[in-house]
């Protein structure tokens, strides 16, 4: 098979393997850290969690980054990406240690969230840099396969990190602080792994007169307008449509995640520990869906085109979400976790490929930072909508129906864009 051949060629590239190792360690640490936060905020026996509390936590952690995110792209296009991976992961390791310390003492909730927010903010620099650097270690003809393997492998690493976090938490008698310290160790390993690459390998290509940080920040607005104009050019409109579609699919994923959290906490489990195990099973199946997407997407995107593959993924989600979600039963919901993992990751692989192929190297950092900001806004918006619609036990037919309608609208629009772009753009 050509995909297998391309995959073998890709894995023979030394620099690609080194960048992949940084991604695996970094996102594995993310999985550990995020599970520790989720268990601390949602599944602590002494806390009475509500959808509103979950939405508030997501807003505190993610919305402030929406103000920082645009600056991240400007800086990524001026900083050596290798250095971002090195210092970013070292900083996250130190901040994670601070978070672990705060978990062990009685401090105001806002102080804990500030610490967690700092880790999340640095995380966006690293993830955007990983996507922007990928074309520097993989040839253009291998980008689809690289986008199937690298981000999906990172997501699987995050899922594995989450599973490891569950095991460590059980072994540490429910200590969330011990789990966070494990995440700090993995962040440290990711930073050290980046030293295997030359500082200039991952770009960007810097001008001889490198501007000072203050000048770069002052030019942020102008640079971002230039990036938006770059993305809005006729030859890059497919990338803009793909980003819009992926943002809406992220909204749907966030809404279903909050619903699943509430169901695992109350409706489908006898207690917090039982709910935590159920959530772990759902995340594992979602990770299996990510793996299936990595296998299927190169072939599907190659035969259908990336845009049509997004339409297929969103169309499948529109059908499967109500079919598997409305029974509000454990078995169908676990199946939904797998299929939504497959369709969401499949659409993301296609979106990443479209954006990377359409955007010039000097703009990729800014575009991928905007991409991350859209992700966060959609996710927090979904949590807010879910908080308004969900009953205390998480069973909401209306929310499931809304998600299905949005998925269907995305599928219809992307089909229209691919078939008759001239009419859709009007």
Order of alpha helices (4+ residues) and beta strands (2+ residues): alpha-alpha-alpha-alpha-alpha-alpha-alpha-alpha-alpha-alpha-alpha-alpha-alpha-alpha-alpha-alpha-alpha
